């Protein structure tokens, strides 16, 4: 072994070959011995050299494609033995809806919003595994959720910063939503206040806040196609003069998910461009989620029933219903279900689809964790899309104007037709009178 560079024997008798080459090929036997001799050689073992996978065709770094169309991403590799090619979306949970063709290419058809992100192609054989990655950008969708939301508590104010998600191929704008957290609210439900963010900014200063009061903050992205999901909710306490942040004893450190109710859009709040700083501590108020969510199919749609939360520190003010279709992202379907209700009817689901539903409860400004998830399959059901599932082609004011114009034109056409009929009748009456006068003159 001393004549072979990089070869050595370990104390346990194993041979270490630093670099595999043709010198390592062949049959090997091991002979153990001590001062009394040896019991003989081991059975022979053969060393073979195999090639690890190597890519012959790599995907491009980025792909851009419109939603609903087909996207094919190539990936090929060789090795000995021939490697197996697999595709996976980074960060995905469960089995993806992607397909792989006979050439080991990734086929996304039809392309959907949830397939946006980083995809990895892995070639594996008995020797090793190698991986390459590509980014898929799905165009023509609503924005993706912003990430890394942070809140810096200031004197009677808070500075909120975030990292934008993908804009869906269109210009996106942001709004910051916030609401106070109080143990004994003056009314049953607190509205969330929305502040518009100047174009191009990724942070906003929210002023005129109450000192030593917990506030919840969330960021919403919008483009011409609609709104994306709300960001993670972050809770922070603005500082008062000569005081430091105080957190109620019943609060614990935890972040909450993306569901946020919305009802108020005041204006006139000052904004500025204070540079963002590191995030502040986040807190969470515990509220039991709705219980025993269940679904029944009816002639009018899917009827969801549930039991109220077991514990609530303040009076229950309402529920919000979330929906997810075909393992996509969660979206708010109904955000204003009364707190006294224990059922809701969901009409107009798309036929031959798979849906998941869950509930979140509101008590004052407190938000619960989601309830259990119920699954509904519309395979074979005679159901069709409702208006809530169709994108709004026109804003409501414009749509109202269009409808009013159509009504006006319809009325004008009716009056014009009636006027034409009256004029024709009068003209016919005059003609008859003239004929009658002419016939009488001839008789004379």
Number of C-alpha atoms within 10 A of each C-alpha: 10 8 6 10 10 12 14 15 12 8 7 6 11 10 13 12 16 10 11 13 10 9 9 16 12 12 11 12 11 14 11 12 11 7 5 6 8 10 10 10 11 11 10 11 11 10 11 12 13 14 15 20 26 18 18 9 12 16 21 14 11 12 15 13 16 18 20 15 12 13 20 15 18 17 24 20 20 18 19 14 14 15 24 17 22 17 21 16 20 12 9 13 8 7 9 13 15 15 14 17 10 6 10 19 21 24 17 18 15 14 20 19 20 15 20 21 17 17 21 18 25 21 26 22 19 15 14 14 15 16 16 16 19 18 18 20 21 25 21 18 21 22 28 24 21 24 15 12 22 27 29 19 23 20 19 18 19 24 23 27 26 20 13 21 14 20 23 24 18 16 12 23 21 23 17 23 25 21 19 23 19 15 14 12 15 9 9 15 16 22 16 22 19 22 23 17 18 15 10 10 13 19 27 26 24 21 17 12 20 16 19 20 19 25 21 23 25 27 30 24 24 21 18 15 16 13 18 23 21 23 25 22 24 26 26 27 31 26 21 19 10 6 11 15 15 15 15 13 6 9 13 13 11 14 15 18 15 18 24 24 20 15 12 13 12 11 10 6 12 11 16 13 12 12 12 17 14 11 18 17 16 20 23 21 21 17 21 19 24 24 16 15 19 18 19 11 15 11 10 11 18 18 16 20 17 18 14 20 18 10 12 18 14 16 15 22 20 20 26 22 21 20 18 17 18 12 15 14 14 16 17 19 15 15 19 15 17 14 16 11 13 15 16 15 15 17 17 17 23 19 15 14 14 16 19 17 24 22 25 23 27 31 21 25 25 24 24 24 18 20 20 16 16 16 13 18 17 18 12 9 15 13 17 15 12 12 9 11 12 8 9 12 9 10 8 10 9 11 13 12 11 13 12 12 12 12 12 12 12 12 12 12 12 12 12 12 12 12 12 12 12 12 12 12 12 12 11 12 11 12 12 12 10 11 10 11 11 11 10 9 8 7 6 5
